[in-house]
Amino acid sequence: MYKRKLYLFGLLSTFILLIALASAAVSAHLTRTNLAQSQLAQSLLSEHQQLSSISYRLFKQLTDELIFGKDANQAKVRNKQQLINQSILRIKQLELEQREALGEAITQGSVEDTDALEQLIQSIVDEFRAISLSNDSAPLYQQQRLQNLLEITIDNQFREAINSAVIRQTRVVSDINARIETLNSSIVWFTISLGLITCPFILLGCYWLFNALYQPLTIIRTGTDAIASGNYQYRLPETLDDEFTDLVKALNSMIARLSEHEDKAAAYRKQLEFEVETRTRALKEANSKLTQIDAKRRQFMADVSHELRTPLTIIRGEAQVTLRQHSADNDVYKETLQTILEQAVNLSKLVDDLLLLARAEMHEFTLDFSKHDLHALLAQQVRLWQKVTKSREFILNWTLPQPVDVFIDEGRIIQALTILVENAHKYSREQEPIAINVSACESMVCIHVVDIGDGISSSDLDHIFERFVRLKRKGDGMGLGLSIAKAIAEAHGGKLEAKSTLGEGSTFTLMLPADYSGDA
């Protein structure tokens, strides 16, 4: 039942729409045709104005030829004549198109006047040529023939011909604009009439369909409002007319699927929130680490600049002071060179340390491995450290039951141990000994360097092995020593760890792969 009503209303609406579309198509075609003719008339106006401009410039150049001689402006005159011929040809073509489109009544005289204008221009040019060849010895302003040409032929006849053509095309444009205005008025009144006729039918049809469909649509709307509010337990009654049964079943099926999707979406949303929170936390941590690294880099650059500036300043100062002394003896020169050498050695050591860390970071740290007796190596180093630092007691505690062989780069391991011992000496209390304890750590051997001093805070301990870190405690330095020691340990396949208690001291443990099968 509802389908027939809808079909009837659709046919009526389609008929009205076809009438409107047909009228729109006709009006569009007529408007396009009139606009094309208006554009054609505008083009003719522009061509006549251009022809007038070129002709006047040609006449001026021909006048200059009479004044300055026959050879003056010949190339320009020929160029202007070509432009005039081209312009007249375009005007003729456009006027023929206009006459075919509008008829001879509206365009009467246009083509004939153009032929006459062409002849007039040619006659003016021929008259200039004749005057030029007349060999009249009288001054130009006294030649009556030239005055007639300029004042009568050009100023009057030529100007009137151009103005006549312009006025004629202006009249054509006005006629076309009047046609367009009349067409627009007709379209407006036709549209108003069509609206007045069809609107009552459309309103009545809509009212009729609305009354017929109101009850089932109200029921369906109630169901959709329930769905929109999130009530996925609501179900529409399937007792409506046949036209709405499939729709109601589809809506009920959709409600069931939405309920299922909502449950899944809630679970996904919680999972996404958790992942976003986790990722955000990780990004914040990464950003914090990057900020810290950048701050350390800036501090490191400042420290490097300072460390490089100090020896360079000493070298420059010593050299300048010595050079200013006119009667310096060999001892002065020797002392100056000794100072310069010491500072150069310091600079070389700083560069070597930086190069070592860079190579370790790029995994280009090359080592010269060889087998060594660890006990003999440590005993020899303890004696050397004791000899160098007589004010501090160094104690070697060997707790392993058998000798241990290590496959190491002797020079680099001694460098790492020296860094740890120097740090222990720097931060230990006076008169307190430094202990070097050796013990087994599973498959490795552990060398513990123990000092008794102020210790290191837990916050500083987390960053003690990082590059560019220098704790604001005692002593000076670049903050590279522990980084170098750790790089050496890791290059040997070992580790370097630190433990500390504030007020008691610190323990640095160097762990190296060991071979426990060696002989004493």
C-alpha positions in Angstrom: 0.0 0.0 0.0 2.7 2.4 0.9 4.7 1.6 -2.2 1.9 2.7 -4.5 1.6 6.0 -2.7 5.3 6.5 -2.9 5.4 5.6 -6.6 2.6 8.1 -7.3 4.2 10.9 -5.4 7.6 10.1 -7.1 6.1 10.3 -10.6 4.5 13.6 -9.9 7.7 15.0 -8.4 9.7 13.6 -11.4 7.4 15.3 -13.9 7.7 18.6 -12.1 11.5 18.2 -11.9 11.7 17.4 -15.7 9.8 20.6 -16.5 12.2 22.6 -14.3 15.2 20.9 -15.8 14.0 21.5 -19.4 13.3 25.1 -18.7 16.7 25.5 -17.0 18.4 23.8 -20.0 16.6 26.1 -22.5 17.4 29.2 -20.5 21.0 28.1 -20.1 21.4 27.5 -23.9 19.8 30.9 -24.7 21.9 32.7 -22.1 25.1 31.0 -23.4 24.2 32.0 -27.0 23.6 35.7 -26.0 26.7 35.8 -23.9 28.7 34.5 -26.8 27.3 37.2 -29.1 28.0 39.8 -26.4 31.6 38.6 -26.2 31.8 38.7 -30.0 30.6 42.3 -30.0 33.1 43.2 -27.3 35.9 41.6 -29.3 34.8 43.7 -32.4 34.9 46.8 -30.2 38.4 46.0 -29.0 39.6 45.3 -32.6 38.2 48.6 -33.8 40.0 50.4 -31.0 43.2 48.6 -31.7 42.9 49.4 -35.4 42.4 53.0 -34.6 45.5 53.1 -32.4 47.7 51.3 -35.0 46.4 53.5 -37.8 47.1 56.7 -35.9 50.7 55.5 -35.2 51.1 54.6 -38.9 49.9 58.1 -39.9 52.4 59.6 -37.4 55.3 57.6 -38.8 54.3 58.6 -42.4 54.3 62.2 -41.2 57.7 61.7 -39.7 58.8 60.3 -43.1 57.7 63.6 -44.8 59.6 65.6 -42.2 62.9 63.6 -41.8 63.2 61.9 -45.2 62.0 59.0 -47.2 64.2 56.5 -45.4 62.9 57.3 -41.9 60.8 54.6 -40.1 60.5 52.4 -43.2 60.7 49.2 -41.2 58.2 50.4 -38.6 55.8 51.6 -41.4 55.8 48.2 -43.0 55.2 46.6 -39.6 52.3 48.8 -38.9 50.7 48.2 -42.3 50.9 44.4 -41.6 49.3 44.9 -38.2 46.5 47.0 -39.8 45.9 44.3 -42.5 45.7 41.6 -39.8 43.4 43.7 -37.7 41.0 44.4 -40.6 41.0 40.7 -41.5 40.0 39.8 -37.9 37.3 42.4 -37.9 35.9 41.1 -41.2 35.8 37.5 -39.9 34.2 38.6 -36.6 31.6 40.7 -38.4 30.7 37.8 -40.7 30.2 35.5 -37.7 28.1 38.2 -36.1 25.9 38.6 -39.2 25.3 34.9 -39.4 24.3 34.7 -35.7 22.2 37.9 -35.4 21.0 38.5 -38.9 21.5 41.3 -41.4 18.9 43.6 -39.8 20.9 44.1 -36.6 24.3 44.1 -38.3 23.3 46.2 -41.3 26.2 48.0 -42.8 28.9 46.5 -40.6 30.8 44.5 -43.3 30.3 47.2 -45.9 31.6 49.9 -43.6 34.7 47.8 -42.8 35.5 47.6 -46.5 35.1 51.3 -46.8 37.3 51.8 -43.8 40.0 49.6 -45.4 39.8 51.6 -48.6 40.0 54.9 -46.6 43.2 53.8 -44.7 44.8 52.7 -48.0 43.9 56.0 -49.6 45.4 57.9 -46.8 48.6 55.8 -47.1 48.7 56.4 -50.8 48.1 60.1 -50.3 51.1 60.2 -48.0 53.2 58.4 -50.6 52.0 60.8 -53.3 52.9 63.9 -51.2 56.3 62.4 -50.5 57.0 61.9 -54.3 55.6 65.3 -55.3 59.0 67.1 -54.6 57.1 70.2 -53.4 59.7 72.7 -52.3 57.3 74.6 -50.1 57.5 74.1 -46.3 55.2 71.3 -45.0 52.9 73.6 -43.0 52.3 75.6 -46.2 51.4 72.6 -48.4 47.6 72.6 -48.8 47.4 69.0 -49.9 49.1 67.8 -46.7 46.8 70.0 -44.6 43.7 68.6 -46.3 45.0 65.1 -45.7 45.7 65.6 -42.0 42.7 67.8 -41.1 39.9 66.6 -43.3 40.7 63.0 -44.3 42.3 61.8 -41.1 40.8 64.0 -38.4 37.3 64.0 -39.9 36.7 61.1 -42.2 38.8 58.5 -40.6 37.8 59.4 -37.1 34.1 59.4 -38.1 34.5 55.9 -39.7 36.1 54.5 -36.5 33.5 56.2 -34.3 30.7 54.9 -36.5 31.9 51.3 -36.2 32.3 51.7 -32.4 28.8 53.1 -32.1 27.4 50.3 -34.2 29.0 47.6 -32.1 27.9 49.4 -28.9 24.3 49.3 -30.2 24.7 45.6 -30.9 26.0 45.0 -27.3 23.0 47.0 -26.0 20.5 44.9 -28.0 22.1 41.7 -26.8 22.0 42.9 -23.2 18.4 43.8 -23.6 17.7 40.2 -24.9 19.5 38.8 -21.9 17.5 41.0 -19.5 14.3 39.9 -21.2 15.3 36.3 -21.0 16.2 36.6 -17.3 12.8 38.2 -16.6 11.0 35.4 -18.5 13.0 32.8 -16.5 12.2 34.5 -13.2 8.4 34.7 -14.0 8.4 31.1 -15.3 10.1 29.9 -12.1 7.6 31.8 -9.9 4.6 30.5 -11.9 6.0 26.9 -11.7 6.5 27.3 -8.0 3.0 28.6 -7.4 1.5 25.7 -9.3 3.7 22.9 -8.0 4.1 23.9 -4.3 0.5 23.2 -3.3 0.7 19.7 -4.9 4.0 19.0 -3.2 2.7 20.2 0.2 -0.4 18.1 -0.2 1.6 15.0 -1.2 4.0 15.4 1.7 1.1 15.9 4.2 -0.6 12.8 2.7 2.6 10.6 3.0 3.4 12.0 6.5 0.0 11.0 7.8 0.3 7.5 6.3 3.8 6.9 7.6 3.6 8.7 11.0 2.9 5.8 13.3 5.6 3.3 12.1 8.2 6.1 11.8 7.4 7.2 15.4 8.0 3.6 16.6 11.2 3.4 14.6 12.3 6.8 15.9 11.7 5.6 19.5 13.9 2.6 18.9 16.7 4.7 17.3 16.6 7.2 20.2 17.1 4.2 22.5 20.1 3.0 20.5 21.5 6.5 20.4 21.3 6.8 24.2 23.2 3.5 24.5 20.3 1.2 25.4 21.4 -1.8 23.4 18.8 -4.0 25.2 15.9 -2.3 23.5 14.1 -4.2 20.7 11.7 -2.8 18.1 8.3 -4.7 17.7 8.2 -6.8 14.6 4.4 -6.4 14.2 4.4 -3.4 11.9 3.2 -3.4 8.2 5.1 -5.5 5.7 7.0 -2.5 4.3 8.7 -1.9 7.7 9.2 -5.6 8.8 12.6 -6.0 7.1 13.7 -2.6 8.4 12.7 -3.5 12.0 14.5 -6.8 11.8 17.6 -5.1 10.5 17.5 -2.5 13.3 17.2 -5.2 15.9 20.1 -7.1 14.4 22.1 -3.9 14.3 21.3 -3.3 18.0 22.7 -6.7 18.9 25.8 -6.2 16.9 26.3 -2.7 18.4 26.0 -4.2 21.9 28.7 -6.7 21.0 30.9 -4.1 19.4 30.5 -1.7 22.4 31.7 -4.4 24.7 34.7 -5.0 22.5 35.3 -1.3 22.1 35.3 -0.8 25.9 38.0 -3.5 26.2 40.0 -2.1 23.3 39.7 1.4 24.8 41.1 0.2 28.2 43.9 -1.6 26.4 44.7 1.5 24.3 44.7 3.8 27.3 47.1 1.4 29.1 49.4 1.3 26.0 49.2 5.1 25.5 50.0 5.6 29.2 52.9 3.2 29.0 54.3 4.7 25.8 53.8 8.3 27.2 55.8 7.3 30.3 58.5 5.8 28.1 58.7 8.9 25.9 58.9 11.1 29.0 61.7 9.0 30.3 63.5 9.1 26.9 63.1 12.8 26.7 64.4 13.2 30.2 67.4 11.1 29.3 68.0 13.1 26.2 67.8 16.3 28.1 70.3 15.0 30.6 72.6 13.8 27.9 72.5 17.2 26.2 73.2 18.9 29.4 76.2 16.6 30.0 77.4 17.2 26.4 77.3 21.0 27.0 79.1 20.6 30.3 81.7 18.4 28.6 82.3 20.9 25.8 82.8 23.6 28.4 85.2 21.4 30.4 87.1 20.4 27.2 87.4 24.1 26.3 88.6 24.9 29.8 91.1 22.0 29.9 92.4 22.9 26.4 92.6 26.7 27.2 94.7 26.2 30.4 97.7 24.5 29.0 97.5 26.5 25.8 97.5 29.7 27.9 100.5 28.5 29.9 102.4 27.6 26.7 101.6 31.0 25.1 102.4 32.9 28.3 105.8 31.1 28.9 106.8 31.6 25.2 105.8 35.3 25.3 107.6 36.0 28.5 110.8 34.3 27.4 110.7 36.0 24.0 110.5 39.4 25.7 113.7 38.7 27.6 116.5 40.2 25.4 119.3 38.5 27.4 117.8 35.2 28.5 120.3 32.4 29.2 120.0 28.7 28.4 118.5 27.9 31.8 115.6 30.2 31.1 115.0 28.7 27.7 115.3 25.2 29.2 112.8 26.0 31.9 110.4 27.4 29.4 110.7 24.5 27.0 110.2 22.1 30.0 107.0 23.9 30.9 105.8 23.8 27.3 106.6 20.1 27.1 104.7 19.3 30.3 101.6 21.1 29.0 101.9 19.4 25.6 102.0 16.1 27.3 98.9 17.0 29.3 97.2 17.9 26.0 98.3 14.7 24.4 96.9 12.7 27.3 93.5 14.5 27.1 93.3 13.8 23.3 94.3 10.2 23.8 91.5 9.8 26.5 88.9 11.3 24.2 90.1 9.1 21.2 90.0 6.0 23.4 86.3 6.7 24.4 85.4 7.5 20.8 86.9 4.2 19.6 85.2 2.2 22.3 81.9 3.8 21.5 82.3 2.8 17.8 83.5 -0.7 18.7 86.9 0.0 17.2 88.8 -0.4 20.5 91.8 -2.7 19.5 93.6 -4.6 22.3 96.8 -6.5 22.4 95.9 -9.7 24.3 98.4 -11.9 26.1 98.4 -14.3 29.0 99.5 -13.0 32.4 99.7 -14.2 36.0 97.2 -11.8 37.8 98.9 -12.1 41.2 102.3 -11.2 39.9 100.8 -8.3 37.9 99.0 -6.9 40.9 101.9 -7.3 43.3 104.2 -5.4 40.9 101.6 -2.6 40.5 101.1 -2.3 44.3 104.8 -1.9 44.8 104.9 0.8 42.1 101.9 2.6 43.6 103.4 2.5 47.0 106.6 3.9 45.7 104.9 6.7 44.0 102.5 7.5 46.8 104.5 7.0 50.0 102.0 8.8 52.2 99.4 6.1 51.5 99.5 2.4 52.4 98.4 0.0 49.7 97.3 -3.5 50.8 96.9 -6.5 48.4 94.5 -9.2 49.8 94.7 -12.4 47.7 91.8 -14.7 48.8 92.0 -17.2 45.9 93.3 -20.7 46.8 95.2 -21.0 43.5 97.0 -18.8 41.0 94.9 -17.2 38.2 95.9 -16.5 34.6 94.1 -13.8 32.7 94.1 -13.1 29.0 94.4 -9.3 28.8 96.0 -6.3 27.3 98.4 -5.6 30.1 98.8 -1.9 29.4 95.0 -1.2 29.3 94.2 -3.2 32.5 97.0 -1.4 34.3 95.5 1.9 33.0 92.1 1.0 34.4 93.4 -0.1 37.8 95.5 3.0 38.0 92.4 5.1 37.4 90.6 3.3 40.2 93.5 3.6 42.6 94.0 7.3 41.9 90.3 7.9 42.6 90.6 5.9 45.8 93.6 7.9 46.9 92.0 11.2 46.0 88.8 10.6 47.9 90.1 8.5 50.9 90.7 10.1 54.3 94.3 10.8 55.2 96.3 8.0 56.8 93.6 5.5 55.7 94.9 2.5 53.6 93.7 1.5 50.2 92.9 -2.2 49.9 93.1 -4.2 46.7 91.1 -7.4 47.4 91.0 -10.3 44.8 88.2 -12.9 44.9 86.4 -15.3 42.7 83.1 -14.3 41.0 81.7 -17.4 39.3 83.7 -17.7 36.1 85.4 -14.4 36.6 88.0 -12.9 38.9 87.0 -9.8 40.8 89.5 -7.1 41.8 88.0 -4.8 44.5 89.6 -1.4 45.1 88.3 -0.3 48.5 88.8 3.2 50.0 87.7 4.7 53.3 86.2 8.2 52.8 83.1 10.2 52.4 81.5 7.8 50.0 79.2 8.5 47.0 75.5 9.3 47.2 73.0 6.9 45.5 71.9 9.6 43.0 75.6 10.2 42.0 76.3 6.5 41.9 73.7 5.9 39.2 75.7 8.2 36.8 79.3 7.6 38.0 80.3 5.7 34.9 78.6 7.9 32.4 80.7 10.0 30.0 81.2 13.7 30.7 80.1 13.3 34.4 82.3 15.0 37.0 81.0 14.9 40.6 81.4 18.2 42.4 83.6 16.9 45.1 87.3 17.0 45.6 90.0 17.2 42.9 89.8 18.2 39.3 89.7 16.3 36.0 87.6 15.8 33.0 85.2 13.2 34.4 86.5 10.7 31.8 88.5 8.3 34.0 85.8 5.9 35.2 84.3 6.0 31.6 87.6 4.9 30.3 88.0 2.2 32.9 84.6 0.8 32.2 85.3 0.8 28.4 88.5 -1.1 29.0 86.7 -3.7 31.2 83.9 -4.2 28.7 86.4 -4.5 25.8 87.9 -7.5 27.8 84.5 -9.1 28.2 84.3 -8.0 31.8 82.5 -5.4 33.9 83.1 -2.5 36.3 80.8 -1.9 39.2 80.7 0.5 42.1 79.2 0.3 45.6 79.3 3.1 48.2 78.0 4.1 51.6 78.0 7.7 52.6 80.4 8.4 55.4 82.2 5.0 55.1 83.7 4.8 51.6 83.5 3.2 48.2 84.3 -0.1 46.5 85.0 -0.3 42.8 85.0 -3.9 41.4 86.8 -4.8 38.2 85.6 -8.2 36.9 87.7 -10.1 34.3 87.4 -13.5 32.6 89.9 -15.8 34.3 91.6 -19.2 33.8 91.9 -21.0 37.2 94.0 -23.9 35.8 97.3 -22.1 35.8 100.3 -22.9 38.1 101.7 -20.7 40.9 
